[in-house]
Amino acid sequence: MLAVTSYKPAYVAECRKAVSDQLKAFRALPKSDALDAFAPQFFNHMILALDHYFLHRLRAAELKDGNPTNEVRMLCNAIHDNGGVLARDTQIKLDPKTSVTKLAFGEKIALDEKTFAKLATAFFDEIERKYP
């Protein structure tokens, strides 16, 4: 498949709504120790889903400056290929201190609802800016 250079606003809105619906469903679950144990796994999978909506996005448009699209790409790579531990990518200039998640290199990925929601919003905003 060729790299995608733009996404229709309606498609991005549908993807935002799907993620929002998942967050609403998660928030509606009764609070419990089991939910606390489930949350990191759920949100790691939500990161994969978030990326997959825009899987074929043109990397040149994404840039390599450590923006939220880079961060999602790196998180997915870590989940897929590095046992869920965030690793450096020599091609992407991600600074953990200024990233959305604030995860350090070598840290296990285990997002909570608030951090995932913030990442998803930043990711969608970046998609809209770079792939109009």
CORFEN-V14588 format. One record per backbone hydrogen bond with DSSP energy under -0.5 kcal/mol. NH is the residue of the N-H (numbers start at 0). CO is the residue of the C=O. If there is no record, write none. Layout:
# CORFEN-V14588
nh = {NH:NH}
co = {CO:CO}
This chain:
# CORFEN-V14588
nh = {3:6:10:11:12:13:14:15:16:17:18:19:20:21:22:23:24:25:26:27:28:28:35:36:37:38:39:40:41:42:43:44:45:46:47:48:49:50:51:52:53:53:54:56:57:60:61:62:70:71:72:73:74:75:76:77:78:79:80:81:83:84:84:85:91:92:93:95:97:98:105:106:108:109:115:116:117:118:119:120:121:122:123:124:125:126:127:128:129:130}
co = {55:130:7:7:8:9:10:11:12:13:14:15:16:17:18:19:20:21:22:23:24:25:31:32:33:34:35:37:37:38:39:40:41:42:43:44:45:46:47:48:49:50:51:53:3:57:57:58:66:67:68:69:70:71:72:73:74:75:76:77:77:77:81:106:88:63:91:93:94:94:85:103:83:107:111:112:113:114:115:116:117:118:119:120:121:122:123:124:125:126}
